[in-house]
Amino acid sequence: MARLAELSAVVIIAVAVTEALWRSVRIFGGRDHAPDEVKESLRLQLGRWLAISLEFLLAADILLTAIAPTWDDIGKLGAIAFLRTALNFFLQKEIEAHERQHGRAAHPDHT
């Protein structure tokens, strides 16, 4: 089950990178630069995908540690969980600030 969660994270990251690359080519395709809001939107959308993948990776770590935990494993899991939670927290704060600044809801129904 842990491997499935890890594989899911890899697939999500691959989709995110592919989408970001495709959007970048469409946006920047013949232009030297795009408006800052467009760049920020692209970056934040990639960040949303990466945040989802971090959740899957954390789930995989929890599943792996639940099988045969040692104190070392539990300590590593705690550090990993803290770092991933902090990344998600700050990413969400940045997304919410950007959406407030541009007059959008913090949690849109669809993207």
Buried (B, 14 or more C-beta within 10 A) or exposed (E): EBEEBBEBBEEBBEEBEEBBEEBBEEBBEEEEEBEEEEBBBBEBBBBBBBBBBBBBBBBBBBBBBEEEEEEEBEEBBEEBBEEBEEBBEEBBEBBBEBBEEEEEEEEEEEE
